[in-house]
Amino acid sequence: MTATTTHVPSGRAKAIPLRPRSALAIALVSIVGVIGFAWPLFITADSTLASHTNDAPLLFALMLPLLLAVVLSEVSEGGIDSKAIAMLGVLSAVDAMMRPLGAGTGGIEVMFFLLVLSGRVFGAGFGFVLGCTSMFASAILTAGIGPWLPFQMLGAGWIALGAGLLPPLRGRAEIFMLIGYGIISSLLYGWILNFYFWPLGTTGEPAISVVPGGPLLTNLKHFLAFNLATSLGWDLGRAITTSVLIAITGRPILLTLRRASRKAAFGRPTSLAD
């Protein structure tokens, strides 16, 4: 008797599919994150928010239970299994170990290309969780835990989530698309994270500082000037590193991850015949 095997088409097996409850949990996490990032644009002149000392731990405390809800909601719906959890653990560990290789020197950060490729293969839901867990694991590994960590986790989660939502191209077109996405997302990551540091790093610099209660356009101009003056070189370094690594390793890594996805057959019960 020949055992039959169910094959999952390439590109369709999502380790954590975006079901309604997981999508809602990610949306809630993202809303909290947007508020945490963008509050400097909307504070009033008499606001007591002078730094992130109080709001960052609160954001961290809110985000982690919501992130856990993404996983728990999928477990209850049957959308994630032990194979997906194992894959999440392996990729989080690999990405966390790669981060110290660049150490951020000159903007060289080698962890983001794997987030893009993994999110592309395993889907937006898996990518979002992977970005958060990879950044958290790397912070533990490098003793980089601080008030900036929840912002880094959310930014990395958004990068991998976006990769999972890209159009279904293949071949060279897919690689070029991922290179372009890697460049754009790397730049946006730096600019988004600068919202965290902006109110803290501009004391006594009126041309680039937050103007509490000021016009939105004025604050945006100051933020643009702050980015150009402080982090453009680092952001370009991250974008170059990510795009070059995708160009060099994108094809073999995509093939490897897709082969692993087919063999894992996420969502299909494991049997002795597998």
TAGI-V608418 format. One record per residue. N is the residue number from 1. RES is the residue in one letter. PHI is phi in degrees with one decimal (999 if undefined). OMEGA is omega in radians with two decimals (NA if undefined). NEAR is the number of other C-alpha atoms within 10 Angstrom. Layout:
BEGIN
n = [N N]
res = [RES RES]
phi = [PHI PHI]
omega = [OMEGA OMEGA]
near = [NEAR NEAR]
END
This chain:
BEGIN
n = [1 2 3 4 5 6 7 8 9 10 11 12 13 14 15 16 17 18 19 20 21 22 23 24 25 26 27 28 29 30 31 32 33 34 35 36 37 38 39 40 41 42 43 44 45 46 47 48 49 50 51 52 53 54 55 56 57 58 59 60 61 62 63 64 65 66 67 68 69 70 71 72 73 74 75 76 77 78 79 80 81 82 83 84 85 86 87 88 89 90 91 92 93 94 95 96 97 98 99 100 101 102 103 104 105 106 107 108 109 110 111 112 113 114 115 116 117 118 119 120 121 122 123 124 125 126 127 128 129 130 131 132 133 134 135 136 137 138 139 140 141 142 143 144 145 146 147 148 149 150 151 152 153 154 155 156 157 158 159 160 161 162 163 164 165 166 167 168 169 170 171 172 173 174 175 176 177 178 179 180 181 182 183 184 185 186 187 188 189 190 191 192 193 194 195 196 197 198 199 200 201 202 203 204 205 206 207 208 209 210 211 212 213 214 215 216 217 218 219 220 221 222 223 224 225 226 227 228 229 230 231 232 233 234 235 236 237 238 239 240 241 242 243 244 245 246 247 248 249 250 251 252 253 254 255 256 257 258 259 260 261 262 263 264 265 266 267 268 269 270 271 272 273 274]
res = [M T A T T T H V P S G R A K A I P L R P R S A L A I A L V S I V G V I G F A W P L F I T A D S T L A S H T N D A P L L F A L M L P L L L A V V L S E V S E G G I D S K A I A M L G V L S A V D A M M R P L G A G T G G I E V M F F L L V L S G R V F G A G F G F V L G C T S M F A S A I L T A G I G P W L P F Q M L G A G W I A L G A G L L P P L R G R A E I F M L I G Y G I I S S L L Y G W I L N F Y F W P L G T T G E P A I S V V P G G P L L T N L K H F L A F N L A T S L G W D L G R A I T T S V L I A I T G R P I L L T L R R A S R K A A F G R P T S L A D]
phi = [999 -99.6 -77.2 -93.8 -121.9 -89.1 -98.2 -95.7 -56.7 -59.9 86.6 -102.9 -78.4 -109.8 -63.6 -130.4 -64.9 -80.4 -78.3 -54.3 -71.4 -68.9 -63.2 -65.1 -63.4 -64.1 -62.8 -65.4 -59.1 -67.2 -63.5 -59.3 -65.4 -61.5 -63.2 -63.9 -78.6 -95.3 -58.7 -59.5 -76.7 -126.4 -71.7 -92.7 -63.4 -99.5 -70.5 -92.2 -79.5 -101.7 -155.2 -93.8 -59.1 -96.1 -82.7 -65.9 -60.0 -64.6 -61.5 -60.3 -65.4 -79.7 -74.0 -63.4 -62.4 -68.9 -63.0 -61.8 -64.0 -58.9 -69.9 -62.9 -64.9 -74.9 -62.9 -69.1 -92.2 76.8 -90.3 -137.1 -126.7 -62.4 -67.9 -67.6 -64.2 -63.4 -62.9 -61.2 -64.9 -64.6 -67.1 -63.1 -65.9 -62.5 -65.0 -63.4 -72.2 -78.6 -58.5 -65.8 -62.5 -93.6 56.8 74.7 -63.0 60.2 83.4 -77.3 -131.0 -99.8 -88.2 -76.5 -65.4 -70.7 -62.4 -63.6 -67.1 -69.0 -62.3 -62.2 -82.0 -95.3 104.1 -66.2 -62.8 -61.7 -60.3 -61.9 -64.7 -61.4 -59.4 -68.3 -70.1 -64.7 -67.3 -66.4 -64.5 -68.5 -65.8 -65.5 -65.6 -104.0 56.6 -104.5 -81.3 -168.6 -64.9 -80.9 -60.5 -60.2 -68.9 -64.5 -60.8 -67.2 -60.9 -66.0 -62.5 -64.9 -60.0 -69.5 -62.0 -61.4 -62.9 -74.7 -103.5 -70.4 -60.7 -81.3 -91.5 -139.9 71.7 -63.0 -60.3 -66.3 -62.7 -62.9 -63.7 -68.7 -63.0 -61.3 -65.8 -61.2 -65.7 -64.1 -67.5 -66.4 -67.0 -64.9 -58.0 -63.1 -69.0 -65.1 -65.1 -66.4 -60.9 -65.9 -86.2 -52.1 -66.3 -89.2 -110.6 -127.8 -62.9 80.5 -118.0 -62.6 -74.5 -127.4 -88.9 -66.7 -107.7 -57.6 78.2 -77.3 -59.8 -59.0 -62.4 -63.8 -64.9 -65.0 -63.8 -65.2 -66.4 -60.3 -63.9 -62.8 -63.2 -64.5 -83.1 -116.0 -137.0 -59.2 -62.1 -66.9 -65.0 -65.3 -61.4 -64.0 -63.8 -65.8 -59.1 -63.1 -67.4 -66.5 -66.1 -65.9 -62.8 -81.8 -110.0 -56.7 -62.8 -65.1 -70.5 -60.8 -62.6 -65.7 -66.6 -69.9 -65.0 -64.1 -65.9 -65.6 -67.8 -70.7 47.5 -54.4 89.9 -97.5 -57.6 -78.8 -126.1 -65.3 -79.9 -74.1]
omega = [-3.10 3.13 3.12 -3.13 3.10 3.14 3.07 -3.11 3.13 3.10 -3.13 -3.11 3.13 -3.07 3.05 -3.12 -3.13 3.04 -3.05 -3.08 3.11 3.10 3.12 3.13 3.11 3.12 3.13 3.08 -3.09 3.10 3.07 -3.14 3.13 3.10 3.14 3.13 -2.86 -3.08 3.13 -3.12 -2.98 3.12 3.14 -3.07 -3.12 -3.12 3.11 -3.13 -3.13 -3.14 3.14 -3.06 -3.08 -3.01 -3.12 3.06 3.10 3.10 3.12 -3.11 3.12 -3.01 -3.06 3.06 3.11 3.07 3.09 3.13 3.07 -3.12 -3.09 3.14 3.13 3.07 -3.12 3.13 -3.11 -3.08 3.12 -3.12 -3.09 -3.14 3.11 3.11 3.11 3.11 3.11 3.14 -3.12 -3.10 3.09 -3.14 3.14 -3.13 3.13 3.14 3.14 -3.05 -3.14 -3.11 3.09 3.13 3.11 -3.10 -3.13 -3.12 -3.13 3.12 -2.96 -3.06 -2.96 -3.12 3.13 3.05 3.13 -3.10 -3.14 3.09 3.11 -3.05 -2.97 3.02 -3.04 -3.13 3.09 -3.12 -3.13 3.13 3.14 3.13 -3.13 -3.09 3.11 -3.14 3.12 3.14 3.14 3.10 3.08 -3.10 -3.06 -3.09 -3.10 -3.14 -3.14 -3.11 3.11 -3.01 3.14 3.11 3.09 3.14 -3.10 3.10 3.11 3.09 3.11 3.13 -3.10 3.08 3.14 3.11 3.13 -3.12 -3.12 -3.13 -3.06 3.08 3.10 3.09 -3.11 -3.14 3.13 -3.13 3.12 3.11 -3.13 3.07 3.11 3.13 3.12 3.12 -3.08 -3.10 3.11 3.09 -3.13 3.11 3.14 -3.12 3.11 3.14 3.11 3.06 3.09 -3.01 -3.02 -3.11 -3.07 -2.98 -3.07 -3.14 3.11 3.12 -3.01 -3.08 -3.10 -3.06 3.01 3.06 -3.10 -3.13 -3.12 3.11 -3.12 -3.12 3.12 3.14 3.10 3.10 3.12 3.13 3.09 3.12 3.10 3.11 -3.12 -3.06 -2.96 -2.92 -3.08 3.14 3.11 -3.14 3.10 3.09 3.10 -3.13 3.14 -3.13 -3.10 -3.09 3.14 3.13 3.07 3.14 -3.07 -2.99 -3.02 -3.08 -3.13 -3.14 3.08 3.11 -3.13 -3.13 3.12 3.07 3.09 3.12 3.12 -3.13 3.14 -3.13 -3.07 3.13 3.10 -3.12 3.11 3.13 -3.13 -3.12 -3.10 NA]
near = [3 4 7 8 8 10 12 17 11 13 15 16 20 26 27 28 20 19 14 11 16 23 16 16 21 24 13 16 21 18 13 17 21 14 12 20 20 13 13 23 20 16 17 14 10 8 10 8 15 12 14 18 11 11 13 21 16 14 19 20 12 16 24 14 12 20 20 12 18 25 22 16 19 20 14 9 12 12 21 22 18 14 18 21 14 11 19 22 15 13 18 24 18 15 23 23 17 17 21 17 13 15 13 14 12 14 20 20 24 22 26 27 29 24 28 27 25 26 30 28 27 28 26 28 27 29 32 28 26 27 31 24 24 28 28 19 21 22 19 12 15 13 9 14 15 10 18 17 18 25 26 21 24 26 25 27 27 24 26 32 27 19 26 25 14 16 10 10 12 11 8 11 11 17 21 17 15 24 23 16 20 29 21 15 25 28 20 16 20 21 20 17 16 20 20 22 14 22 19 14 14 14 11 8 11 10 15 24 20 24 21 18 15 14 11 14 10 15 21 15 15 20 23 13 14 23 19 14 11 13 17 16 14 19 25 19 21 30 28 20 23 28 24 16 17 25 16 11 14 22 15 11 16 18 13 12 17 21 14 14 24 17 12 21 22 24 19 15 11 13 6 4 7 12]
END
